[in-house]
Amino acid sequence: LERALRILPDSPAVADERLLLRRLQAELEQAQGRLDIALRLWESVDAEHQRRYGGRDLRSVETRHGWASALRAAGEQPRAALLLAQLPALDASRHPDTPDAAELLYNQARQKRDQGDYPAAERLAQESLRVNLKLYGERHAYTASAFNQLGTIAQARGEEARVLRSVDRDRRHGNAGGHLHDAEQRIHAVES
């Protein structure tokens, strides 16, 4: 990623690509446990997203979630909660039953889950699942992600039986994109 950033020209024509690479770099640093570097990158990338696209753009919302995730990993839950509380409410009804609506609903569900509002998170995740099933069917990665999100919400609520049902659904629906592995890890955590 660093090499790609060095060879890309610093011009408006590739500004979006440079910003995406910086975001990927923040994710990589976070995944490798280098939280101090990741936090600096996330903060910088978040500021640039806010400046370029505004707070309502999905790229900005995703970046804010990434930064909040790194803050939580670093033990800074209050700051993460504050960042998430600053996110605007996105209106999925403007694009009913479209890929944009499914993504908006998914992101809103994640935001509510991260804020601890599990009933609202579950309602939004169920609606995201409904739209994904309608658009993509049962054997698509987005549908599997929506199932996985419902399981994550149930786990956060301490409803282990619902987590197990979510994983079972993931298996039956050919959970693509590695989400089955995530769900299996949740089962092992619940069983321990």
C-alpha positions in Angstrom: 0.0 0.0 0.0 2.8 2.4 0.8 4.4 1.7 -2.5 1.2 2.3 -4.3 0.8 5.6 -2.4 4.3 6.6 -3.4 3.9 5.9 -7.1 0.4 7.5 -7.5 0.7 11.1 -8.5 -0.6 13.6 -6.0 -3.2 15.0 -8.3 -7.0 15.6 -8.2 -7.4 12.9 -10.9 -6.4 10.1 -8.5 -7.4 11.7 -5.2 -10.2 9.2 -4.6 -7.8 6.3 -5.2 -5.2 7.8 -2.8 -7.9 8.2 -0.1 -9.0 4.6 -0.5 -5.5 3.4 -0.2 -5.0 5.4 3.0 -8.2 3.9 4.4 -7.0 0.4 3.5 -3.7 1.2 5.2 -5.5 2.2 8.4 -7.4 -1.1 8.3 -4.2 -3.0 7.8 -2.4 -1.3 10.6 -5.4 -1.9 12.9 -5.6 -5.6 11.9 -1.9 -6.0 12.7 -2.4 -4.4 16.1 -0.5 -1.2 15.5 -3.3 0.9 17.0 -1.3 4.1 17.5 -0.6 4.2 13.7 -4.1 3.1 12.8 -5.7 5.8 14.9 -3.6 8.5 13.3 -4.5 7.2 9.9 -8.2 6.8 10.6 -8.4 10.4 12.0 -6.7 11.8 9.0 -8.8 9.7 6.5 -12.0 10.6 8.4 -11.2 14.4 8.2 -10.4 14.1 4.5 -13.7 12.1 3.8 -15.7 14.7 5.7 -14.0 17.5 3.7 -14.4 15.9 0.3 -17.7 14.1 0.5 -19.5 15.3 3.6 -20.8 13.4 6.5 -23.8 11.8 4.7 -21.8 10.0 2.1 -21.5 6.3 2.6 -17.7 6.4 2.3 -17.6 8.9 5.1 -20.0 6.8 7.2 -17.9 3.7 6.6 -14.7 5.6 7.5 -16.2 6.9 10.7 -17.2 3.3 11.6 -13.6 2.2 11.0 -12.2 4.9 13.2 -14.7 4.0 15.9 -13.7 0.4 15.7 -10.0 1.3 16.2 -10.9 3.5 19.1 -12.8 0.7 20.8 -9.9 -1.7 20.2 -7.6 0.9 21.9 -10.0 1.0 24.9 -11.4 4.4 24.0 -15.1 3.5 24.1 -16.4 6.9 25.1 -14.7 8.6 22.2 -15.9 5.9 19.8 -19.4 6.3 21.0 -19.2 10.1 20.5 -18.0 9.7 17.0 -20.8 7.3 16.2 -23.4 9.6 17.8 -22.2 12.3 15.4 -23.2 10.3 12.3 -26.3 11.5 10.5 -29.4 9.4 10.3 -29.5 8.1 6.7 -32.8 7.9 4.9 -33.2 4.5 3.2 -36.8 5.3 2.2 -35.4 7.6 -0.5 -34.3 4.5 -2.4 -36.7 1.7 -1.3 -35.5 -1.8 -2.1 -32.4 -0.8 -3.9 -28.7 -1.7 -3.2 -28.2 1.8 -1.7 -31.1 1.2 0.7 -29.8 -2.2 1.8 -26.4 -0.6 2.5 -27.9 2.3 4.3 -30.0 0.0 6.5 -27.0 -2.2 7.2 -24.8 0.7 8.2 -27.6 2.2 10.4 -28.0 -1.2 12.1 -24.3 -1.4 12.8 -24.4 2.2 14.1 -27.3 1.4 16.5 -25.6 -1.8 17.6 -22.4 0.0 18.4 -24.4 2.6 20.4 -26.1 -0.3 22.3 -29.5 0.3 20.9 -30.2 -3.3 20.1 -33.9 -3.2 19.4 -33.4 -0.5 16.8 -30.3 -2.3 15.4 -32.3 -5.5 15.0 -35.2 -3.8 13.2 -32.8 -2.1 10.8 -30.8 -5.3 10.3 -34.0 -7.3 9.6 -35.0 -4.7 7.0 -31.6 -4.8 5.4 -31.9 -8.6 5.2 -35.4 -8.3 3.6 -34.0 -6.0 0.9 -30.9 -8.1 0.3 -33.0 -11.3 0.0 -35.3 -9.5 -2.5 -32.3 -8.1 -4.6 -29.8 -10.9 -4.4 -31.4 -14.1 -3.1 -30.3 -16.4 -0.4 -26.8 -17.3 -1.6 -25.2 -13.9 -2.0 -22.5 -12.4 0.2 -24.6 -9.3 1.1 -27.4 -11.5 2.3 -25.0 -13.6 4.3 -23.6 -10.4 5.8 -27.1 -9.4 6.8 -27.7 -12.7 8.5 -24.3 -12.4 10.2 -25.2 -9.0 11.5 -28.4 -10.3 13.1 -26.3 -12.9 14.8 -23.9 -10.3 16.1 -26.7 -8.2 17.5 -28.2 -11.3 19.2 -24.8 -12.1 20.7 -24.4 -8.5 22.0 -27.8 -8.9 23.7 -26.6 -12.1 25.3 -29.1 -14.3 23.3 -26.8 -17.2 22.5 -29.5 -19.4 21.1 -30.3 -16.8 18.5 -26.6 -16.6 17.6 -26.6 -20.4 16.9 -29.7 -20.0 14.7 -28.0 -17.2 12.8 -25.0 -19.4 12.2 -27.2 -22.3 11.0 -28.9 -19.9 8.6 -25.5 -18.8 7.3 -24.6 -22.4 6.6 -27.8 -23.2 4.8 -27.5 -20.1 2.7 -23.9 -20.7 1.6 -22.5 -17.8 3.6 -20.0 -16.3 1.1 -17.2 -13.9 1.8 -15.8 -15.4 5.0 -18.7 -14.5 7.3 -19.3 -18.1 8.2 -15.8 -18.2 9.8 -16.8 -15.1 11.8 -20.0 -16.8 12.9 -18.2 -20.0 13.9 -15.8 -17.9 16.1 -18.9 -16.4 17.8 -20.2 -19.9 18.5 -16.9 -21.0 20.1 -16.9 -17.9 22.2 -20.4 -18.6 23.4 -19.7 -22.3 24.1 -16.6 -21.5 26.2 
